[in-house]
Amino acid sequence: MTSDALEATTRTYAAGRRPSLKVRALVNLRAGTAMELCPEAMRDLIAQAFAAEGHRIEVDILPPENLDQAIADAARSDIDVLVVGGGDGTIRTAATHLMGTDKTLGILPLGTMNRLAKDLEIPLDLASAARYLATATASRIDVAKVNDRVFLCNSLMGLTLRYSLARARLRGKPATQRLPAYFATLREILSSKDKISITVDHGEDRMRLRALSVAVTNNGYDETMTWLRRPRLDGGKLTMYVSKHRSGWGLAMAIGRALLGRWKGDPEMAKFTGESFVIRTPRRVKRLANDGEISKFETPLRYEICPRALAVLTHSAEPDSTEPHDAAPQSA
């Protein structure tokens, strides 16, 4: 589907006429909630939801070791829509292959956090999600990068990274091992006063900071909204949140207020907004958790936003691309 065809498809939906699309659906067999479901039942449920709306669909349930290649092959094929079922890491892989193309991504949220799916208001139940996507339209959202590697929601470093490391280390182990290890990690985080030294260049200024934790988000959170939701996904801006709290207890309390929508004006939380950032650290290599997946990156860390680089299926109204963005980086 060309970009002109994508716009024509959106107009067709608006006129009440539903086009028939060629859809490929790929589901991670070992995604969090997928492991609780029968593969054949998942395949039938997804296929029936799209077929009921007149779409042509092929569905495969694959082990994770086969998924990346299947996504790459689908991105090069003649499909209109690639539907991917899995966690945030699987969705990020699909976005990496589809961004900048004329193909649309559909998200079946089968992971633990499902950050982007929640922001797009996609139901977390598989049957409801499949019906939602089958009747959705294409809308373009921003994609963020750090050192040319994609993330869709956030990129974390510092103290909050320890929990992501624990999750990765304990994944797949029995609950009798996971739960005590999670509590031990939580105690360690809460009592920690370890800070990292960073230098932030956000275009107009360079600042030296000591931080417990740093989060760079693809578009910022609404500080009055509960559960850290992003009110728009095409704002064309990165937002960096730097925790200057004295200990993990202070950071935990700030996160608690954020989940309740009561964190605006926290004096120990610095915020910067811009189209790009450069973060320098004393270390040559830095671990980051991008959308929950941990990788090593050489420093400096160069963050950038790619405006409206990815088409996704959603029922949200098409964003007004003429709405002006913030004029310059801000700090608070």
Disulfide bonds with the S-S distance in Angstrom:
none
